[in-house]
Amino acid sequence: MKQILFKFLEYLQHQKNYSFHTIRAYQTDILQFILSLRKKKKRDFKEVDYTDFLDFIASLKAEKSYTEKSISRKVASIKAFFKFLSSRKFIRSNPALLLLTPKVPEKLPSFLSEEEVVKIIETPKGNSWQVLRDRAILELLYSTGIRVGELTSLTIKDINLLEETIKVKGKGKKERIVPVGMPAMKALTQYLEVKPSGKTEIIFLNKYGKPLTERSVERIVVKYAKKAGIVKKVTPHTFRHSFATHMLERGADLRTVQELLGHERITTTQIYTHLTLEKLREFYNKAHPRA
């Protein structure tokens, strides 16, 4: 069983170009399902039937330590795995064909107002390289909507100062070109002029000359959000949500925002339309005499 699982993980890595974290999640989910099969004395995927999936899901729900979202992910992992088994003829028929992925209640992401974003971005004061670095980080997160992992992996070669764009390495090793606004490009240029020299081409460094970690960037964002007097929870991802929401509010079409965010599916981007619709409803209720 584990040998076949290893072939599936290789497939995800080399043919689907999934990230390390995504592949590890698949591995964890499927190993957990394999363990449940062994408890039933089943040692071959050919022995699996539909009830095995139902029993597995029931056991997850009984533990009460798994959220609906994590159970939904595990089911999706199992469905993908058995589709692979069927396509590679490891099993005669796919018992997971009728398995439905549990629907997860849609949770709207939190975002900042344009005024709150400006407050945070303008909080770093001074001309030290650390302050200029922090300002560049905040400007870039909001200007481009990139993920924190994409930001920490940016190199000098990824910056095109003439075209005012950056090359972003997204999920599944997919690259995309993202335009950078003038304020962010200016902040980035100012930082690059004073950036400490190091052995790495990574742009954002810590005081030891090593690449900043995602956790370090999160601490920087939290620090300036608190200094700016923002009460709500703010993370680097909040800047991403704010970027997408503000783009749509100002007239950008959904496909453009999808491309900028690096979303594979348009449905992932559509969640931001709910945020803009909520704001429209708020304005409507305040302004319409018979709302």
C-alpha positions in Angstrom: 0.0 0.0 0.0 2.7 2.4 0.9 4.6 1.7 -2.3 1.6 2.6 -4.3 1.1 5.8 -2.2 4.7 6.7 -2.9 4.0 6.4 -6.7 1.0 8.8 -6.2 3.1 11.3 -4.3 5.7 11.2 -7.1 2.9 11.8 -9.6 1.8 14.9 -7.6 5.4 16.2 -7.5 6.6 15.6 -11.0 3.4 15.8 -13.1 1.1 18.0 -11.1 3.9 20.2 -9.8 2.3 20.5 -6.4 4.1 22.2 -3.5 5.9 20.3 -0.8 3.2 21.3 1.8 0.4 20.2 -0.5 2.0 16.8 -1.1 2.7 16.3 2.6 -1.0 17.0 3.3 -2.0 14.4 0.8 0.4 11.9 2.3 -0.9 12.5 5.9 -4.6 12.1 4.8 -4.1 8.9 2.8 -1.8 7.3 5.4 -4.6 8.0 8.0 -7.1 6.2 5.7 -4.7 3.3 5.2 -4.4 2.9 9.0 -8.2 2.7 9.2 -8.2 0.0 6.5 -5.5 -2.0 8.4 -7.7 -1.9 11.5 -10.3 -3.7 9.4 -7.6 -6.2 8.3 -7.6 -4.9 4.7 -4.2 -5.0 3.1 -5.0 -4.2 -0.5 -6.7 -1.3 -2.2 -8.7 -3.8 -4.3 -10.5 -4.8 -1.1 -11.8 -1.2 -0.4 -15.5 -0.6 -0.9 -17.8 2.5 -0.3 -18.5 1.6 3.3 -14.8 2.0 4.2 -15.0 5.6 3.2 -18.2 6.2 5.2 -16.7 4.5 8.3 -13.5 6.6 7.9 -15.5 9.8 7.7 -17.7 8.7 10.7 -14.6 8.1 12.8 -13.2 11.5 12.0 -16.5 13.2 13.0 -16.6 11.0 16.2 -13.2 12.3 17.3 -14.5 15.9 17.3 -11.0 17.2 16.8 -11.4 17.7 13.1 -13.1 20.7 11.6 -15.5 20.3 8.6 -12.8 21.9 6.5 -10.1 19.3 7.4 -12.6 16.4 6.9 -13.5 17.9 3.5 -9.8 18.1 2.6 -9.2 14.4 3.6 -12.1 13.3 1.5 -10.8 15.3 -1.5 -7.3 13.6 -1.0 -8.8 10.2 -0.9 -10.9 10.8 -4.1 -7.9 12.1 -5.9 -5.9 9.1 -4.8 -8.4 6.5 -5.9 -8.8 8.3 -9.2 -5.1 7.8 -9.7 -5.3 4.1 -8.6 -8.1 3.6 -11.2 -6.3 5.4 -14.0 -3.1 3.4 -13.4 -5.1 0.1 -13.2 -4.1 -0.6 -9.6 -7.8 -1.2 -9.0 -10.5 -2.6 -11.4 -13.1 0.0 -10.5 -13.2 3.2 -8.5 -15.2 2.8 -5.3 -14.8 6.6 -4.5 -16.7 7.7 -7.6 -19.9 8.3 -5.7 -18.1 9.8 -2.6 -19.2 13.3 -2.0 -16.8 15.9 -0.6 -18.6 17.5 2.5 -19.6 21.1 1.9 -17.7 23.5 4.1 -19.6 26.7 5.2 -18.0 29.6 3.3 -16.1 31.8 5.7 -15.5 35.3 4.3 -11.9 36.6 4.8 -11.4 39.7 6.8 -9.9 42.7 5.1 -8.9 46.3 5.8 -10.4 49.5 4.6 -8.2 51.6 2.3 -7.7 54.1 5.1 -6.5 51.3 7.5 -4.1 50.0 4.9 -2.6 53.5 4.4 -2.3 54.0 8.2 -0.3 50.7 8.5 1.9 51.4 5.5 2.8 54.9 6.6 3.7 53.8 10.2 7.3 52.8 9.7 9.4 56.0 10.3 13.1 56.5 9.7 15.8 55.8 7.2 17.5 52.7 8.7 17.7 49.8 6.3 15.3 47.8 8.6 12.7 50.5 8.5 13.0 50.9 4.7 12.8 47.1 4.4 9.6 47.0 6.5 8.0 49.8 4.5 8.9 48.0 1.2 7.3 44.8 2.6 4.1 46.5 3.5 3.8 48.4 0.3 4.6 45.3 -1.8 2.1 43.1 0.0 -0.7 45.6 -0.7 0.4 46.6 -4.1 0.6 43.1 -5.5 -1.6 40.9 -3.3 1.2 38.2 -3.3 1.3 35.5 -0.6 3.8 35.9 2.2 5.7 32.8 0.9 5.9 34.4 -2.5 7.3 37.6 -1.0 10.0 35.9 1.1 11.2 33.9 -2.0 11.6 37.0 -4.2 15.1 37.5 -5.6 16.9 40.5 -7.2 16.4 38.8 -10.6 12.6 38.8 -10.1 12.4 42.6 -10.1 12.0 44.5 -13.3 12.5 48.1 -12.4 11.9 49.4 -16.0 8.6 47.6 -16.5 7.6 48.0 -12.8 6.8 44.3 -12.4 7.9 41.3 -10.3 8.1 37.7 -11.3 6.3 35.6 -8.6 6.8 31.9 -8.0 3.4 30.7 -6.9 1.8 27.4 -5.9 2.8 24.4 -7.9 6.0 26.2 -9.0 3.9 28.3 -11.4 5.3 31.7 -12.3 3.3 34.8 -13.0 4.2 38.5 -13.7 2.6 41.0 -11.4 2.6 44.8 -11.9 3.8 46.9 -9.0 2.4 50.3 -8.2 4.6 53.4 -8.1 4.6 53.8 -4.2 5.6 50.2 -3.8 8.3 50.3 -6.5 9.7 53.5 -4.9 9.8 51.9 -1.5 11.4 48.8 -2.9 14.0 50.8 -4.8 14.9 52.8 -1.6 15.4 49.6 0.3 17.5 48.0 -2.4 19.8 51.0 -2.3 20.7 50.3 1.4 20.1 46.5 1.5 23.0 44.7 3.3 25.1 42.6 1.0 24.8 38.9 1.6 25.5 35.5 0.1 21.9 35.2 -1.1 20.0 36.9 -3.9 16.8 36.9 -1.8 15.6 40.5 -1.4 14.2 40.6 2.1 16.9 39.8 4.8 17.1 39.8 8.6 19.8 41.4 10.6 22.0 38.4 10.2 21.9 38.7 6.4 19.7 35.6 6.0 16.3 35.5 4.2 13.4 36.6 6.3 11.0 33.8 7.2 7.3 33.9 6.7 6.9 34.1 10.5 9.2 37.1 10.6 7.1 38.9 8.0 4.0 38.2 10.0 5.6 39.7 13.1 6.5 42.8 11.1 2.9 43.2 9.8 1.4 42.7 13.3 3.9 45.2 14.8 3.0 48.0 12.5 -0.7 47.2 12.6 -0.7 47.6 16.4 1.4 50.8 16.1 -1.2 52.2 13.7 -3.9 51.5 16.2 -5.7 48.8 14.2 -7.7 46.7 16.6 -8.7 43.8 14.3 -6.3 40.9 13.6 -4.0 41.7 10.8 -1.7 39.2 9.0 0.1 39.3 5.6 -2.8 37.4 4.2 -5.1 40.3 5.3 -3.2 42.5 2.9 -3.9 39.9 0.1 -7.6 39.9 1.0 -7.6 43.7 1.1 -5.9 44.0 -2.3 -8.4 41.7 -4.0 -11.4 43.4 -2.4 -10.3 46.9 -3.2 -9.5 46.0 -6.8 -13.0 44.6 -7.3 -14.6 47.6 -5.5 -12.8 49.9 -7.9 -13.9 48.1 -11.0 -11.4 45.4 -11.8 -13.0 42.3 -13.4 -12.8 38.9 -11.7 -10.6 37.3 -14.3 -7.9 40.0 -13.8 -7.9 39.6 -10.1 -7.7 35.8 -10.5 -4.7 36.2 -12.6 -3.0 38.7 -10.2 -3.6 36.5 -7.2 -2.4 33.3 -9.0 -5.6 31.4 -8.4 -6.0 28.3 -10.5 -9.8 28.4 -10.3 -12.1 31.4 -10.7 -14.3 30.0 -7.9 -11.5 30.7 -5.4 -11.5 34.3 -6.4 -15.3 34.6 -6.4 -15.3 34.7 -2.6 -14.2 38.4 -2.8 -17.3 39.3 -4.7 -19.3 38.4 -1.6 -17.2 41.0 0.3 -18.0 43.7 -2.3 -21.6 42.7 -2.4 -21.8 43.0 1.4 -20.4 46.5 1.2 -22.9 47.4 -1.5 -25.7 46.1 0.7 -24.4 48.2 3.6 -24.4 51.4 1.4 -27.8 50.5 0.0 -29.3 50.1 3.5 -27.9 53.4 4.6 -28.9 55.4 1.5 -32.2 54.0 0.3 -35.3 55.5 1.9 -37.2 52.2 1.8 -34.4 49.8 2.5 
